[in-house]
Amino acid sequence: MTRLTATRIDGPSALNAWKDGAILIDVRSEQGRQKNGEVQGAIIVAKSDVVDFVTRRLSGRRYDQPVILFCGSVAGTGPLVEQLVAAGQAGVADVEGGFGALTGQDGLLVRSAAASGTNGQP
């Protein structure tokens, strides 16, 4: 399992951590997902629900299982990572470059939000 030692990681590091079992959380707005698609393998959580989701719903995750947040930019996820760290969560980070860094060349697959049928729900 990849251990996160920073709270901001680059796209390739996030991809490697995800391949190694990290939980990937997409906090982009529904409009952002409709416009650019959904990242295959990511859990969609509203920004307003992230801290509760990670501290309560993911409280049973293995201690070494990282949680990686991404948005359209770190402006959306940086404050959430800070809140999670303040709440005692270890192994949380966001992705420098957000969605684009995860889905660029050799990145994660993107599917149409309409085709996924998730309607923004995990």
Secondary structure, DSSP 4 states (H G I P E B T S, - for coil): -PPP-SSEE-HHHHHHHHHTT-EEEE---HHHHHHH-EETTPEE--GGGHHHIIIIITTTS-TT--EEEE-SSHHHHHHHHHHHHHTT--SEEEETTHHHHHHSTT---EE-HHHH--TT--
